[in-house]
Amino acid sequence: TVVTHETLSKVITSILTDNKARLDKDRYSAATALLVQCKKIPELQWADPKALKDEFDAQLLALLGPKSELDLKPNKKDKKKKDDNSNKGSEASSVSAAKAPVPAKYEPASLESMLSQGDIARLHKPGGNPQIKPELMEQHLKVTGGKVITRFPPEPNGYLHIGHVKAININFGYARLHGGKCNLRYDDTNPASEEQEYIDSIYETIRWLGFNPDNVFYASDYFEELYELAIKLINKGKGYVCHCTAEEINKQRGGEERGPRYPCPHRDRPIEESLREFERMRRGEYREGEATLRMKMNLEDGNPCMWDLIAYRVIYTPHPRTGSTWCIYPSYDFAHCLCDSIENITHSLCTVEFVLARQSYYWLCDAVEVYKPVQWEYGRLNITNT
């Protein structure tokens, strides 16, 4: 019996969702018991133990984020052992310190050696990712010539930190290793939090690290194209305008404290009606929070990223690049994968907290029938005790 990754992912998602309240309270201390619970599920009886553990860890990280100081706090046994060792006397400590070996000089690995071995060395070749229509790949290869194209897509709402260095090295380094290109694309879809100061700083930081973007793009470069794709989504019956409040949308997602999941009352409104309402959103006839465009996905799926995510919302803050041209802006969930598609990205490389979002990434590209890149996830760079 073969347990597919899809089955593995859905069962683990279900377990973590059912135990959300417990995880909120106990965080990582509840992990072991829940992992054991997963292993006892009949559907996972023959699952590969390593694959099960890896998927469980990835989803847990996506749900809780990195371990905090509270998670890393030693238990009483560890503390007692540490106290006992500290009381053995300063003389023994001095002798031990005197005999400690001198560490060898550390030589960092080259970027090429890090990217040419392990899982990242086994990523697909350009042209190897299947499409909903074969002609989409034909057009893609005609434009790219079969080259690797990656991107680094920061939101310009703050300065980069040391954790971003891994993402920069992987995206720019992978493209460099394979003779490809890497774009710098600013994800400027939220005008309320973005500033030119951060745009300049991000570019300078990348140059300081030794990389030169092959192209500099902005999500706002594609606002008109993204709007047309939103219209296409509605026309295909896969998008609808919703007038629920944020609180009501949260209740619709269900859960231990909210009860069963249920659909938005506007979910099945006629296509023509949603088109009219979306046009009213664009003309500024709704206040912020009064209307959103949502994707009509799959409420029965165990993955929360398939529960009718928001595609567009109303924001009246002027945009740093487009001014007051727009009063509706695409969400990250809508814009990110479509911008990757427009730029013909071959490898959408991101950190593990986006594992669950991979399904919605692929769903949207297929829903509007555009070229679909491949999303690959790598571990976050976490530095503690600093």
C-alpha positions in Angstrom: 0.0 0.0 0.0 1.4 3.4 -1.0 0.4 6.5 1.0 0.5 9.5 -1.3 1.9 12.8 -0.2 -1.6 14.3 -0.7 -3.1 11.8 1.8 -0.3 12.4 4.2 -0.7 16.2 4.0 -4.5 16.1 4.4 -4.6 13.8 7.4 -1.9 15.8 9.2 -3.7 19.1 8.4 -6.9 17.6 9.9 -5.1 16.5 13.1 -3.5 19.9 13.6 -6.7 21.8 12.8 -8.7 19.7 15.3 -6.1 20.4 18.0 -5.6 24.1 17.2 -6.7 25.2 20.7 -4.3 22.8 22.3 -1.4 24.0 20.1 -2.2 27.6 20.9 -1.9 26.8 24.6 1.0 24.2 24.7 2.7 25.0 21.4 5.6 22.7 20.6 5.3 20.7 23.9 2.2 19.1 22.4 4.0 18.0 19.2 5.2 14.6 20.3 1.7 13.4 21.4 0.1 14.7 18.2 2.8 13.0 16.0 2.1 9.7 17.8 -1.6 10.4 17.1 -0.9 10.8 13.4 1.0 7.5 13.3 -2.0 5.7 14.7 -4.4 6.9 12.0 -5.4 3.9 9.8 -4.8 5.9 6.5 -1.2 6.5 7.5 -0.4 2.9 8.7 2.0 2.3 5.8 3.3 5.8 5.5 7.0 6.3 5.2 8.1 7.4 8.8 10.5 10.0 7.5 8.0 11.5 5.1 5.4 11.6 7.8 7.8 13.3 10.3 9.0 15.8 7.7 5.4 16.8 6.6 4.3 17.0 10.3 7.3 19.3 11.2 6.7 21.5 8.1 3.0 22.0 8.9 3.7 22.6 12.6 6.3 25.3 11.7 3.8 26.9 9.3 1.2 26.9 12.0 3.2 28.0 15.0 6.2 29.8 13.5 9.8 29.3 14.8 10.3 28.2 18.4 10.3 31.0 20.9 12.3 31.4 24.1 9.4 29.8 25.9 9.5 26.7 23.7 13.3 26.4 24.2 13.1 26.8 28.0 14.8 23.8 29.7 12.7 21.4 31.7 13.4 20.8 35.4 15.6 17.7 34.9 17.8 19.7 32.5 18.0 22.6 35.0 18.9 20.2 37.9 21.6 18.5 35.8 23.1 21.9 34.8 23.1 23.1 38.5 24.8 19.8 39.6 27.5 20.3 37.0 28.1 23.9 37.9 28.8 22.8 41.5 31.7 20.5 40.8 34.3 23.1 41.7 36.2 25.8 39.9 39.5 23.8 39.9 38.0 21.0 37.8 36.6 23.6 35.4 39.9 25.3 35.1 41.7 22.0 34.3 39.0 21.1 31.8 39.3 24.5 30.1 43.1 24.2 29.9 42.9 20.9 28.1 40.1 21.9 25.7 41.2 21.4 22.1 41.7 24.4 19.9 39.0 24.3 17.2 40.2 24.0 13.6 39.9 27.0 11.4 36.4 27.2 9.9 36.2 27.3 6.1 32.8 28.3 4.8 31.4 26.2 1.9 31.1 27.9 -1.4 27.7 28.9 -2.7 28.1 26.5 -5.7 28.9 23.5 -3.5 25.8 24.3 -1.3 23.5 24.4 -4.2 24.8 21.5 -6.2 24.1 18.8 -3.6 21.2 17.6 -1.5 17.5 18.2 -2.4 18.1 21.4 -4.2 20.3 19.6 -6.7 17.4 17.5 -7.7 14.9 20.2 -8.6 13.1 19.9 -11.9 14.7 21.1 -15.2 13.0 24.0 -17.0 10.1 22.6 -19.0 9.6 19.7 -16.7 6.6 21.1 -14.9 3.2 20.0 -16.3 0.6 22.5 -17.3 -3.2 22.6 -17.5 -2.7 23.2 -21.3 0.4 22.0 -23.2 0.6 25.3 -25.2 1.3 27.2 -22.0 4.7 25.4 -21.7 5.4 25.9 -25.3 4.9 29.7 -25.0 7.0 29.7 -21.8 10.0 27.9 -23.3 9.8 30.2 -26.4 10.2 33.2 -24.1 12.8 31.8 -21.7 14.8 29.6 -24.1 14.8 26.9 -21.4 16.8 29.0 -18.9 16.3 28.9 -15.1 14.5 32.0 -13.8 14.1 32.7 -10.1 13.0 35.8 -8.1 13.5 37.4 -4.7 10.1 39.0 -3.8 10.3 41.1 -0.7 7.5 43.5 0.5 9.1 47.0 0.8 7.6 47.6 4.3 10.9 47.3 6.3 14.6 46.6 6.2 15.9 43.2 5.4 17.4 41.2 8.3 19.9 38.4 8.5 17.2 35.7 7.9 16.7 37.2 4.4 20.3 36.4 3.5 19.5 32.7 3.0 16.6 33.5 0.7 18.8 35.9 -1.3 21.7 33.4 -1.6 19.4 30.6 -2.6 17.4 32.5 -5.3 20.3 34.4 -6.8 22.7 31.6 -6.3 20.6 28.9 -7.9 20.1 31.1 -11.0 23.8 31.9 -11.2 24.8 28.2 -10.8 22.5 27.2 -13.7 23.4 30.1 -16.0 19.9 31.6 -15.5 18.4 34.9 -14.3 17.1 36.2 -10.9 14.6 39.0 -10.7 14.2 41.4 -7.8 10.4 41.9 -7.5 9.0 44.2 -4.9 5.7 42.9 -3.6 4.1 46.4 -3.3 0.4 45.4 -3.0 -0.2 47.0 0.3 0.3 50.8 -0.1 -0.5 51.5 3.6 2.9 50.0 4.8 5.4 50.6 1.9 8.0 53.3 1.5 10.7 54.3 -1.0 13.3 54.2 1.8 12.8 50.4 2.1 12.8 50.0 -1.7 16.3 51.6 -1.8 17.6 49.8 1.2 16.6 46.3 -0.1 18.4 47.0 -3.4 21.5 48.2 -1.7 21.5 45.2 0.6 21.4 42.7 -2.3 24.2 44.5 -4.1 26.3 44.6 -0.8 25.9 40.8 -0.6 27.4 40.5 -4.1 24.4 40.0 -6.4 23.0 42.1 -9.2 19.3 41.5 -10.1 18.9 40.8 -13.8 15.6 42.7 -13.7 13.9 44.9 -11.1 10.1 44.6 -11.2 7.2 45.6 -9.0 3.9 43.8 -8.4 2.4 47.2 -9.3 3.8 46.8 -12.8 1.1 44.2 -13.3 -1.9 45.8 -11.7 -3.8 46.1 -15.0 -3.0 42.5 -15.9 -3.9 41.2 -12.5 -7.2 43.1 -12.7 -8.0 41.4 -16.0 -7.2 38.0 -14.5 -9.6 38.7 -11.6 -12.3 39.4 -14.2 -11.4 36.1 -15.9 -11.7 34.3 -12.5 -15.2 35.7 -12.0 -16.3 34.8 -15.5 -15.2 31.2 -15.0 -17.4 31.0 -11.9 -14.4 30.8 -9.6 -14.5 34.2 -8.0 -17.3 36.2 -6.2 -17.7 39.5 -4.4 -18.3 39.0 -0.7 -19.8 41.6 1.8 -19.0 39.8 5.0 -16.9 41.4 7.7 -13.5 40.1 8.7 -15.1 38.6 11.9 -17.8 36.9 9.8 -15.2 35.4 7.4 -13.3 34.1 10.4 -16.4 32.4 11.7 -17.0 30.8 8.4 -13.7 29.0 8.7 -15.1 27.0 11.6 -13.0 25.3 14.3 -13.2 24.0 17.8 -14.6 27.3 19.2 -16.5 28.5 16.1 -18.3 25.3 15.1 -18.6 23.7 11.7 -17.2 25.4 8.6 -19.9 27.0 6.4 -19.9 29.0 3.1 -20.2 32.7 2.6 -23.9 33.7 1.9 -22.6 35.5 -1.3 -20.7 32.5 -2.6 -23.3 31.4 -5.2 -24.3 34.8 -6.4 -24.6 35.0 -10.3 -21.5 35.8 -12.3 -23.0 39.0 -13.7 -23.8 40.2 -10.3 -20.2 39.7 -9.0 -18.9 41.4 -12.1 -21.0 44.5 -11.4 -20.0 44.5 -7.7 -16.3 44.2 -8.6 -16.6 47.1 -10.9 -18.3 49.1 -8.1 -15.4 48.2 -5.9 -13.0 49.6 -8.5 -15.0 52.8 -8.8 -14.7 53.4 -5.1 -18.4 52.9 -4.2 -17.5 50.8 -1.1 -15.7 51.7 2.0 -12.7 49.7 3.2 -13.9 46.4 4.6 -17.3 46.6 3.0 -16.5 44.3 0.0 -13.8 41.9 -1.1 -13.3 39.6 -4.1 -12.9 36.0 -2.9 -11.7 32.9 -4.7 -14.3 30.1 -5.0 -12.0 27.2 -4.0 -12.8 24.1 -2.0 -14.3 24.4 1.5 -14.2 20.6 2.0 -10.5 20.5 1.6 -8.5 19.9 4.8 -6.0 22.7 3.8 -7.0 26.1 5.2 -5.4 27.7 2.2 -8.2 26.4 0.1 -11.0 28.0 2.1 -12.0 30.8 -0.3 -9.1 33.2 0.2 -9.4 36.9 -0.5 -8.2 38.0 -3.9 -8.9 41.8 -3.8 -9.7 44.3 -1.1 -10.6 48.0 -1.0 -7.7 50.4 0.2 -7.8 54.1 -0.2 -4.2 54.9 0.8 -2.4 56.4 -2.2 0.2 54.0 -3.7 3.9 55.1 -3.8 4.1 54.3 -7.5 0.5 54.4 -8.9 -0.9 57.2 -6.7 -4.7 57.1 -6.5 -5.2 55.3 -9.8 -6.4 52.2 -7.9 -8.5 51.9 -4.8 -8.6 48.0 -5.0 -5.4 46.0 -4.5 -4.7 42.3 -5.0 -3.8 40.2 -1.9 -0.5 38.3 -1.6 -2.4 35.0 -2.2 -3.7 36.4 -5.5 -0.8 38.4 -6.8 2.2 36.3 -5.8 1.7 33.2 -8.0 0.3 35.3 -11.0 3.4 37.6 -10.9 5.6 34.5 -10.9 3.6 33.3 -13.9 3.8 36.6 -15.8 7.6 36.7 -15.3 7.9 33.0 -16.4 9.6 32.0 -13.2 10.8 28.4 -13.4 11.5 27.8 -9.7 9.5 29.7 -7.1 11.8 29.1 -4.1 10.3 30.0 -0.6 10.5 29.0 3.0 8.6 26.1 4.6 5.8 28.2 6.1 4.4 28.4 2.6 4.0 24.6 2.2 0.3 24.8 2.7 0.0 27.7 0.3 1.5 25.6 -2.5 -1.9 24.0 -3.2 -3.7 27.4 -3.6 -0.7 28.7 -5.7 -1.3 25.9 -8.2 -5.1 26.2 -8.0 -5.1 29.8 -9.0 -2.7 29.4 -12.0 -4.9 26.6 -13.3 -8.1 28.4 -12.5 -7.2 31.3 -14.8 -5.3 29.0 -17.2 -1.9 30.7 -17.1 1.6 29.2 -17.1 2.3 27.5 -13.7 5.7 27.7 -12.1 6.8 25.1 -9.5 7.0 26.1 -5.8 9.8 24.5 -3.8 10.3 25.1 0.0 13.5 25.2 2.0 14.0 25.6 5.8 13.9 29.0 7.4 17.1 30.4 8.8 16.5 30.8 12.6 19.1 32.3 14.9 18.4 32.0 18.7 20.0 33.7 21.8 20.9 36.8 19.9 
